[in-house]
Amino acid sequence: MPNWDLAAEVRARREAGLYRRTRAIRFQGAWAELEGRRLRVFCSNDYLGLAAEPRVVQAFQRAAAEHGVGSSGAHLITGHRAEHDALEEELADFLGRSRVLLFSTGYMANMGLIDALVKPGDAVYQDWLNHASLYDGSRLSGAKVYRYPHADVAALTALLAQGEFRRRLIVSDGLFSMDGDVGPLAALAQLAREHGAWLMVDDAHGIGVIGPGGRGSVAAAGLAQHDVPVLVGTLGKAFGCFGAFVAGSDELIDWCIQKARTYIYTTAPPPAVCAATRQALRLVREEEWRRERLSLLVARFRAGAEQLGLSLMPSESPIQPLLVGDASAALVLSRGLEEDGFLVTAIRPPTVPPGTARLRVTLTALHEPEDVDALLEALARRWRQLPEAVQ
Ligand SMILES: *Cc1c(COP(=O)(O)O)cnc(C)c1O
C-alpha cells in the first residue's frame, strides 16, 4: 500500500521543532503589527528600509495608474515594456556590467541560469551553504554536482582536479544569506581562471548593502565581469521591491533570452514594480547614509553582544545570526523575544544544516540605536533562561 499519511509526517516535524507556518503581519519599516501587537522587526531583508519608502511607493502607484497591474504576458510575447528596458540599463550602469536581464524572482533566475549554462557532461561546484535555488538549478540541469565545505578553497581545488568535463561552473553566494559572511570570491575567481571554469556569484543579500557604493561583494573583492561572468542579484531584499536579475556579457544575456526556461515561460514582472525598483535604485545610489547607518548599527550590535557574552558568527554585514544549535531552543528564544516585543524568526533545518538552528538577526537602516540596545538586553535575558544543556 502506498503511504499517503501526510498528517503523520507533519506531526513528526512538529515534534522535532521543525513545523513551519505563516503568520500575516502588517509590515512598515522597522515595525510590524502581529495579532494586535506592535513588534520591532529584526529579521526582514529590507536592509535599507526601502520597502515602504514613500518615494518608492509613489513611483509604484503612478506607474500602476499608467500601465495597469499585470504585465499581461511573458517578456517575449506582450509582457515587455520600456520600464523593463530602463531598469535593466540602469542596473547594468550601477554594477558596471555590459548588460542585465530581469527575472521574475531570484529563485527562477538561479534555476533558469544554471540550467541554461550546463548540462549532462558538465560539472557544477557548490558551496555547502549556497541558497536552495542554486542547488535546484544544478539538479535540474543534469550536470554533475559537487559540493564543497563552506568557503573551503582547498577542498574545491581538490574537487576541480577530478574528472573530465566539457564545462565547469563554480557557484557561490556572495554575502551568505544565513551566516552573513562573504565567500572567498577572489580565490574562487583565481581557481576558475586556472581551470577554465566560470564563476557565478549570487549576491542577493550583498548588492545595495555592502561594497563600494553598495555594489556588492563582487565589487568589494575588486572583481570585474571577466572574473565573475555570471552575477545574480535580487530586487526583493535591499531594493525593497520584487524580482531579480542576472548581469554579465552581451553573449550571456542573449543566450539566457534564448535558453533560460524560467525567463521564457513565465509572466514578466509588472511594469509598476520596475518603476518602483528604478526609484529604489536611485536611493540605493544616492543615499549613502543608509549604508553608513547600517554600519554603525552593526558595530553597536556586535559590541553589545560581546559585552553580554552572546556568541555571534563572524559577520560584518547586517545579517547577525546568533547560533543556538537546537531547533526547539531557537523556537523558545524566538517566542520569548516576541513576548518582549521583537520579531526575530527562528531559522531551522533544512534551511540551515542540522544542529545549527539560529536566530537570524538582521538590522535595517531604519532601526534606532536604542532599538538595538533593547533587543540585546532581551536576547541576553532570554538566553539565560534557556536550559543549560542548550546554552
Ligand atoms: C532570497 C534569495 C534568493 C531568491 O530570491 P527571490 O527573489 O526571493 O526568489 C536567491 N538567492 C539567494 C542567495 C537568496 O538569499
The ligand as an SDF file (V2000), in Angstrom:
LIG
                    3D

 15 15  0  0  0  0  0  0  0  0999 V2000
   16.4310   35.2690   -1.4090 C   0  0  0  0  0  0  0  0  0  0  0  0
   17.4690   34.6000   -2.2120 C   0  0  0  0  0  0  0  0  0  0  0  0
   17.1770   34.1150   -3.4850 C   0  0  0  0  0  0  0  0  0  0  0  0
   15.7880   34.1010   -4.0280 C   0  0  0  0  0  0  0  0  0  0  0  0
   15.3890   35.3410   -4.4450 O   0  0  0  0  0  0  0  0  0  0  0  0
   13.8140   35.6460   -4.5910 P   0  0  0  0  0  0  0  0  0  0  0  0
   13.7410   36.8170   -5.4660 O   0  0  0  0  0  0  0  0  0  0  0  0
   13.3350   35.8740   -3.2020 O   0  0  0  0  0  0  0  0  0  0  0  0
   13.2140   34.4130   -5.2020 O   0  0  0  0  0  0  0  0  0  0  0  0
   18.2050   33.6040   -4.2280 C   0  0  0  0  0  0  0  0  0  0  0  0
   19.4530   33.5230   -3.7380 N   0  0  0  0  0  0  0  0  0  0  0  0
   19.7620   33.9550   -2.5070 C   0  0  0  0  0  0  0  0  0  0  0  0
   21.1680   33.8410   -2.0030 C   0  0  0  0  0  0  0  0  0  0  0  0
   18.7690   34.4950   -1.6920 C   0  0  0  0  0  0  0  0  0  0  0  0
   19.0530   34.8880   -0.4690 O   0  0  0  0  0  0  0  0  0  0  0  0
  1  2  1  0
  2  3  1  0
  2 14  2  0
  3  4  1  0
  3 10  2  0
  4  5  1  0
  5  6  1  0
  6  7  2  0
  6  8  1  0
  6  9  1  0
 10 11  1  0
 11 12  2  0
 12 13  1  0
 12 14  1  0
 14 15  1  0
M  END
$$$$
